[in-house]
Amino acid sequence: MRALALIDGEHYAPVVRDAIESLPHEVVAAVVVGGTEKLRGDADYGVPVADDFEEAVGDHEPELVLDLSDEPVLGPRERFRWASRALALGLPYEGADFRFEPPALHPFPLPSLGIVGTGKRVGKTAFAGYAARLLAADREVVVVAMGRGGPAEPEVCELQPSVGELLELSRAGHHAASDYLEDAALAGVVTIGCRRCGGGLAGAPVVSNVEAGARLAAERAPDLVIFEGSGAALPPVATTRRVLVAPAQEPPEIVAGYLNAYRILVSDLVVLTMAEDGVDVDAMRSAIREVKDVPVVATVLRPRPVEPVSGRRVAFFSTAPDGVLDRLARHLADEHGAEVVHASGNLARRDALAEELAELDADVYLVEIKAAAIDVVAEAASERGVDVVFCDNEVLPLPGELELDGELRRLADAAVEEPAPT
């Protein structure tokens, strides 16, 4: 393979030159990544030495980035950053005992927007629904969502499903709180449900049926297709633009480190969720911009019932961390007039959820469409004659942040104006 070598000044040039000559690759150029101890001005490496990595890739068109460096110049943190840069350019990154492959992204012929995350429960689906509602105001939008509990064959949901319809799905053995059903119920756009299993460090799923779901979306010829990721896994589609959703309360070295740096490099906007009081948003923003100069918008998520709950005794069920439940309950009381008699973050913990439900007395179960929302909470409500109201998570930028709606419209317009990636 045509290889671009990463070399350092901690190795004597003759050692590096002999190593390059012994490799089973055609090394077309090298980039010095640091180190000066053994570096001399007249060093001869037997290949051209470039100053800039991206320019070297453009000039020499390698098929592989080959790491010939080592500690102390490139430690684990630095190597993940170089790996991310290589993968973002579509190149494998290889060393003595490792190799990273760029995720395979299938071409898609229509304008598209990818919404991906750094992990599970970061507000990705809430943001996808927010984006879909906003952008569907003046164009036809289809959402393709993949999840661990998605259907075996891609399924199209054309109407907003009711509680009763989701209960029927659950009783038939399906995951009735899959992300595509949440998107359909809360965003009110056509959604296509897909599944995936497993995920690599850079986000490639081991198995998915998203390519088949993408074909269904293309057949409908909408103005824009939104591809929603699952956990830290990316939809295996070369979307025209991409948004990364990350939790603001995570350590910056996690959100911007490892192969999350790759996710930042291939994104056009970063949305920080859960930027509650006490979170150092500036530190997170700085860490992200060390990787790429990309717009960053810090937000909080707040519950938004899809039906009025004012004056009613409400039990609220979510996947939110315990530390913010009181704040969310106050928001429901202050903004929506609910009398919150119980607030739970146990939607993903069925045993704890069942114990809570056994003791509850409420007029309404207000529930996010996630995890055990249907098979446990809605089933309990059905047995007891209690109303169920779906709860969306509203995405609210912090004061002084970039205008989120404008950023999303900018990306959608750019996706329409530019040719689809291949």
C-alpha positions as CSV (number, residue, x, y, z in Angstrom):
1,M,0.0,0.0,0.0
2,R,1.0,3.6,-0.5
3,A,1.9,4.7,3.0
4,L,2.5,8.1,4.8
5,A,4.9,7.5,7.7
6,L,4.7,9.3,11.0
7,I,8.3,9.7,12.3
8,D,10.0,11.5,15.2
9,G,13.3,13.0,16.2
10,E,13.9,10.6,19.0
11,H,15.0,8.0,16.4
12,Y,18.2,8.4,14.4
13,A,17.5,9.1,10.8
14,P,19.4,6.0,9.5
15,V,17.3,3.8,11.8
16,V,14.1,5.2,10.4
17,R,15.4,5.1,6.8
18,D,16.3,1.4,7.1
19,A,12.9,0.7,8.7
20,I,11.1,2.4,5.9
21,E,13.1,0.3,3.3
22,S,12.2,-2.9,5.1
23,L,8.5,-2.3,5.2
24,P,6.1,-4.2,2.9
25,H,4.6,-0.9,1.8
26,E,5.6,1.9,-0.6
27,V,6.3,4.8,1.8
28,V,5.6,7.9,-0.3
29,A,6.4,10.5,2.3
30,A,6.9,11.1,6.0
31,V,5.7,13.7,8.6
32,V,7.8,14.5,11.6
33,V,5.4,14.5,14.6
34,G,7.9,15.8,17.2
35,G,11.0,15.0,19.1
36,T,14.4,16.7,18.7
37,E,17.0,14.6,20.6
38,K,18.4,12.8,17.6
39,L,17.2,15.1,14.9
40,R,19.8,16.7,12.6
41,G,19.3,19.3,9.9
42,D,20.7,17.1,7.2
43,A,18.7,14.0,8.1
44,D,18.0,11.8,5.2
45,Y,15.0,9.5,5.5
46,G,14.9,8.3,1.9
47,V,11.5,9.8,1.2
48,P,10.1,13.4,1.0
49,V,9.4,14.9,4.5
50,A,6.3,17.1,4.7
51,D,5.6,19.8,7.3
52,D,1.8,19.5,7.2
53,F,-0.2,16.2,7.6
54,E,-3.3,17.1,5.6
55,E,-1.2,18.7,2.8
56,A,0.9,15.5,2.7
57,V,-2.2,13.4,2.3
58,G,-3.4,15.6,-0.5
59,D,0.0,15.8,-2.3
60,H,1.0,12.1,-2.0
61,E,-2.4,10.3,-1.9
62,P,-1.5,7.6,0.5
63,E,-3.7,4.6,1.2
64,L,-2.4,4.2,4.8
65,V,-1.0,6.2,7.7
66,L,1.9,4.2,9.2
67,D,3.0,5.2,12.7
68,L,6.8,4.7,13.2
69,S,6.9,6.9,16.3
70,D,6.7,5.9,19.9
71,E,6.9,7.2,23.5
72,P,7.8,9.9,24.5
73,V,6.7,11.7,21.4
74,L,3.4,9.9,20.8
75,G,1.8,8.4,23.9
76,P,-1.7,6.9,24.0
77,R,-3.5,10.2,24.0
78,E,-1.5,11.6,21.1
79,R,-1.9,8.4,19.1
80,F,-5.7,8.5,19.4
81,R,-5.6,12.1,18.1
82,W,-3.5,11.1,15.1
83,A,-5.7,8.1,14.5
84,S,-8.7,10.4,14.5
85,R,-7.1,12.7,12.0
86,A,-6.3,9.7,9.7
87,L,-9.7,8.2,9.9
88,A,-11.4,11.5,9.3
89,L,-9.5,11.6,6.0
90,G,-10.7,8.1,5.2
91,L,-7.3,6.4,5.8
92,P,-6.4,3.4,8.0
93,Y,-4.0,4.2,10.9
94,E,-1.5,1.4,11.6
95,G,1.4,0.7,14.0
96,A,3.4,-2.2,15.2
97,D,0.6,-3.9,17.0
98,F,-2.6,-2.0,16.1
99,R,-4.7,-0.9,13.2
100,F,-7.7,1.3,13.0
101,E,-10.0,1.3,10.0
102,P,-12.2,4.3,9.1
103,P,-15.9,3.4,9.4
104,A,-17.4,2.4,6.0
105,L,-19.9,5.0,5.0
106,H,-22.3,4.1,2.1
107,P,-23.0,6.9,-0.5
108,F,-26.5,8.4,-0.3
109,P,-28.0,10.4,-3.2
110,L,-30.1,12.9,-1.3
111,P,-29.4,15.9,1.0
112,S,-28.9,14.4,4.4
113,L,-28.0,15.3,8.0
114,G,-26.4,12.9,10.4
115,I,-27.1,13.2,14.1
116,V,-24.6,11.2,16.1
117,G,-23.5,11.0,19.8
118,T,-20.6,10.2,22.0
119,G,-22.6,7.6,23.9
120,K,-26.0,6.5,25.1
121,R,-28.4,8.8,27.0
122,V,-26.8,12.0,25.8
123,G,-30.0,13.5,24.4
124,K,-29.4,12.4,20.8
125,T,-32.9,11.4,20.0
126,A,-34.3,14.5,21.7
127,F,-32.1,16.6,19.5
128,A,-33.0,14.6,16.4
129,G,-36.7,15.2,17.1
130,Y,-36.0,18.9,17.7
131,A,-34.2,19.1,14.4
132,A,-36.8,17.2,12.5
133,R,-39.7,19.4,13.8
134,L,-37.7,22.6,13.0
135,L,-36.6,21.6,9.5
136,A,-40.0,20.0,8.6
137,A,-41.6,23.4,8.9
138,D,-40.6,24.3,5.3
139,R,-39.5,21.1,3.7
140,E,-40.3,17.4,3.6
141,V,-38.1,15.5,6.1
142,V,-37.7,11.8,6.7
143,V,-35.9,10.4,9.7
144,V,-33.9,7.1,9.5
145,A,-33.1,5.9,13.1
146,M,-31.1,2.9,14.1
147,G,-31.2,1.3,17.5
148,R,-30.2,-1.8,19.4
149,G,-33.9,-2.7,19.6
150,G,-34.9,-1.8,16.0
151,P,-36.8,-4.0,13.7
152,A,-35.3,-7.0,11.8
153,E,-36.3,-5.3,8.5
154,P,-36.5,-1.6,8.1
155,E,-40.0,-0.4,9.0
156,V,-41.7,2.8,7.9
157,C,-43.9,4.7,10.4
158,E,-46.0,7.3,8.5
159,L,-48.4,8.3,11.4
160,Q,-47.8,9.4,14.9
161,P,-48.4,6.3,17.0
162,S,-50.7,6.4,20.0
163,V,-50.2,4.8,23.4
164,G,-52.6,2.1,22.4
165,E,-50.7,1.3,19.2
166,L,-47.4,1.1,21.0
167,L,-48.9,-1.2,23.6
168,E,-50.1,-3.5,20.8
169,L,-46.5,-3.5,19.4
170,S,-45.1,-4.3,22.8
171,R,-47.6,-7.1,23.4
172,A,-46.6,-8.6,20.1
173,G,-43.0,-8.9,21.3
174,H,-41.5,-5.7,19.7
175,H,-39.5,-3.0,21.3
176,A,-42.2,-0.3,21.3
177,A,-40.0,2.4,22.6
178,S,-37.4,2.2,19.8
179,D,-35.9,5.5,18.7
180,Y,-37.8,5.6,15.4
181,L,-41.1,5.3,17.2
182,E,-40.1,8.1,19.6
183,D,-39.2,10.2,16.6
184,A,-42.5,9.5,14.9
185,A,-44.6,10.1,18.0
186,L,-42.9,13.3,19.0
187,A,-41.6,14.9,15.8
188,G,-44.6,14.1,13.6
189,V,-42.5,13.2,10.5
190,V,-42.2,10.0,8.6
191,T,-39.6,7.7,10.2
192,I,-37.8,4.5,9.2
193,G,-36.7,2.2,11.9
194,C,-33.5,0.2,11.6
195,R,-31.3,-1.9,13.9
196,R,-27.7,-2.4,14.6
197,C,-25.6,-4.6,16.8
198,G,-22.2,-3.7,18.3
199,G,-20.1,-0.7,17.7
200,G,-16.4,0.0,17.1
201,L,-14.2,2.7,18.8
202,A,-14.8,5.0,15.8
203,G,-18.5,4.2,15.7
204,A,-18.9,1.6,13.0
205,P,-21.6,-0.9,13.8
206,V,-20.8,-4.6,13.5
207,V,-24.1,-5.3,11.8
208,S,-26.9,-3.0,10.7
209,N,-29.7,-2.8,8.2
210,V,-29.4,1.0,7.8
211,E,-28.3,0.8,4.2
212,A,-31.6,-0.9,3.4
213,G,-33.4,1.8,5.4
214,A,-31.6,4.4,3.4
215,R,-32.9,3.0,0.2
216,L,-36.5,3.2,1.5
217,A,-35.9,6.8,2.4
218,A,-34.4,7.6,-1.0
219,E,-37.4,6.1,-2.7
220,R,-39.7,8.6,-1.0
221,A,-37.5,11.5,-2.5
222,P,-37.9,13.9,0.4
223,D,-36.1,17.2,0.6
224,L,-33.9,16.1,3.5
225,V,-33.1,12.8,5.3
226,I,-32.0,12.9,8.9
227,F,-29.9,9.8,9.9
228,E,-29.9,9.3,13.7
229,G,-27.1,7.3,15.3
230,S,-27.4,4.8,18.2
231,G,-25.3,5.3,21.3
232,A,-21.8,6.0,20.1
233,A,-22.4,4.2,16.8
234,L,-22.6,6.2,13.6
235,P,-25.2,5.5,10.8
236,P,-23.0,3.9,8.1
237,V,-24.0,6.5,5.6
238,A,-22.0,9.3,4.1
239,T,-24.3,12.2,5.1
240,T,-23.9,15.6,3.6
241,R,-23.6,17.3,7.0
242,R,-23.3,15.9,10.5
243,V,-24.1,17.1,14.1
244,L,-22.4,15.6,17.2
245,V,-24.4,15.5,20.4
246,A,-22.3,15.2,23.6
247,P,-23.0,15.5,27.3
248,A,-21.5,18.7,28.9
249,Q,-21.0,17.0,32.3
250,E,-18.6,14.4,30.9
251,P,-14.8,15.0,31.4
252,P,-13.5,17.0,28.4
253,E,-10.7,14.5,27.9
254,I,-13.4,11.9,27.2
255,V,-15.6,14.0,24.9
256,A,-12.7,15.3,22.9
257,G,-10.3,12.4,23.4
258,Y,-9.8,8.8,22.2
259,L,-11.7,8.4,18.9
260,N,-14.3,10.9,19.9
261,A,-11.9,13.3,18.3
262,Y,-12.7,11.5,15.0
263,R,-16.4,12.2,15.7
264,I,-15.7,15.9,16.2
265,L,-13.5,16.0,13.0
266,V,-16.3,14.6,10.8
267,S,-19.0,16.9,12.4
268,D,-20.1,20.4,11.4
269,L,-21.7,21.3,14.7
270,V,-21.4,20.1,18.3
271,V,-24.4,20.4,20.6
272,L,-23.6,20.0,24.3
273,T,-26.5,18.8,26.3
274,M,-27.2,18.7,30.0
275,A,-25.1,21.9,30.5
276,E,-26.6,22.5,34.0
277,D,-25.3,24.9,36.6
278,G,-21.8,24.0,37.8
279,V,-20.7,22.5,34.5
280,D,-17.6,24.0,33.0
281,V,-18.8,24.6,29.5
282,D,-15.8,26.8,28.6
283,A,-13.4,23.9,29.4
284,M,-15.5,21.6,27.2
285,R,-15.7,24.1,24.4
286,S,-11.9,24.6,24.5
287,A,-11.2,20.9,24.4
288,I,-13.5,20.5,21.4
289,R,-11.9,23.4,19.5
290,E,-8.4,22.0,20.1
291,V,-9.6,19.2,17.8
292,K,-11.5,21.3,15.3
293,D,-12.7,24.9,15.0
294,V,-16.4,23.9,14.9
295,P,-19.5,25.8,16.2
296,V,-20.5,24.5,19.7
297,V,-23.9,25.2,21.3
298,A,-24.4,24.4,25.0
299,T,-28.0,23.4,25.9
300,V,-30.1,22.0,28.7
301,L,-33.0,19.5,28.2
302,R,-36.4,20.2,29.8
303,P,-39.5,18.0,29.8
304,R,-42.3,19.1,27.5
305,P,-45.6,17.1,27.8
306,V,-47.3,16.7,24.4
307,E,-50.7,17.2,26.0
308,P,-51.8,19.6,28.8
309,V,-51.1,18.4,32.3
310,S,-52.0,21.6,34.2
311,G,-53.7,21.0,37.5
312,R,-53.2,17.2,37.3
313,R,-51.4,14.9,39.7
314,V,-48.5,13.7,37.6
315,A,-46.0,10.9,38.0
316,F,-43.0,11.6,35.7
317,F,-40.9,8.8,34.3
318,S,-37.6,9.5,32.5
319,T,-34.0,8.3,32.1
320,A,-32.6,11.5,33.6
321,P,-29.9,11.3,36.4
322,D,-31.2,11.5,39.9
323,G,-29.3,14.8,40.4
324,V,-31.6,16.7,38.0
325,L,-35.0,15.1,38.8
326,D,-36.0,17.8,41.2
327,R,-35.1,20.5,38.7
328,L,-37.2,18.8,36.0
329,A,-40.1,18.4,38.3
330,R,-40.0,22.1,39.2
331,H,-39.9,22.9,35.4
332,L,-43.1,20.8,34.9
333,A,-44.8,22.7,37.8
334,D,-43.6,26.1,36.8
335,E,-44.0,25.9,33.0
336,H,-46.8,23.4,32.6
337,G,-48.8,23.7,35.8
338,A,-48.4,20.0,36.8
339,E,-48.6,18.8,40.4
340,V,-45.7,16.4,40.3
341,V,-46.3,13.7,42.9
342,H,-43.4,11.4,41.8
343,A,-40.3,11.9,39.6
344,S,-38.4,8.8,38.5
345,G,-35.2,8.3,36.5
346,N,-35.7,4.5,36.5
347,L,-37.1,3.9,33.0
348,A,-34.1,1.8,32.1
349,R,-34.3,-0.2,35.4
350,R,-37.3,-2.4,35.2
351,D,-37.2,-3.9,38.7
352,A,-36.9,-0.5,40.4
353,L,-39.6,0.8,38.1
354,A,-42.0,-1.9,39.1
355,E,-41.5,-1.2,42.8
356,E,-42.2,2.5,42.2
357,L,-45.4,1.8,40.2
358,A,-46.7,-0.5,43.0
359,E,-46.9,2.5,45.4
360,L,-48.1,5.2,43.1
361,D,-51.3,7.3,43.1
362,A,-51.4,9.7,40.2
363,D,-53.9,11.0,37.6
364,V,-51.3,10.9,34.8
365,Y,-48.2,9.0,34.0
366,L,-46.0,11.4,32.0
367,V,-43.4,9.3,30.3
368,E,-40.5,9.6,27.9
369,I,-40.7,7.0,25.1
370,K,-37.6,5.1,26.1
371,A,-36.6,1.8,27.6
372,A,-39.5,0.3,29.7
373,A,-41.9,3.2,28.9
374,I,-44.4,1.0,27.1
375,D,-44.0,-2.5,28.4
376,V,-43.9,-1.5,32.0
377,V,-45.3,2.0,32.6
378,A,-48.0,2.1,29.9
379,E,-49.0,-1.5,30.8
380,A,-49.4,-0.5,34.4
381,A,-51.4,2.5,33.4
382,S,-53.7,0.4,31.2
383,E,-54.4,-2.0,34.1
384,R,-55.2,0.8,36.5
385,G,-57.1,3.1,34.1
386,V,-54.5,5.9,34.5
387,D,-53.9,8.3,31.6
388,V,-50.5,8.2,29.8
389,V,-49.0,11.4,28.3
390,F,-45.9,11.3,26.2
391,C,-43.1,13.6,27.3
392,D,-40.6,15.2,24.9
393,N,-37.2,16.6,25.9
394,E,-37.1,20.2,24.8
395,V,-33.6,21.4,23.7
396,L,-32.9,24.9,25.2
397,P,-29.7,26.7,24.4
398,L,-28.0,28.6,27.3
399,P,-28.1,32.4,27.3
400,G,-25.5,33.9,25.1
401,E,-25.0,30.7,22.9
402,L,-25.2,30.6,19.2
403,E,-28.7,30.6,17.8
404,L,-29.3,26.8,17.5
405,D,-32.2,27.0,15.0
406,G,-30.1,29.2,12.7
407,E,-27.2,26.7,12.9
408,L,-29.5,23.8,11.9
409,R,-31.0,25.7,9.0
410,R,-27.6,26.6,7.8
411,L,-26.6,22.9,7.8
412,A,-29.8,21.9,6.1
413,D,-29.3,24.5,3.4
414,A,-25.7,23.5,2.8
415,A,-26.8,19.9,2.5
416,V,-29.3,20.8,-0.2
417,E,-26.8,23.0,-2.1
418,E,-23.9,20.7,-2.1
419,P,-23.6,17.4,-4.1
420,A,-24.1,14.3,-1.9
421,P,-20.8,12.7,-0.8
422,T,-19.6,9.5,-2.4
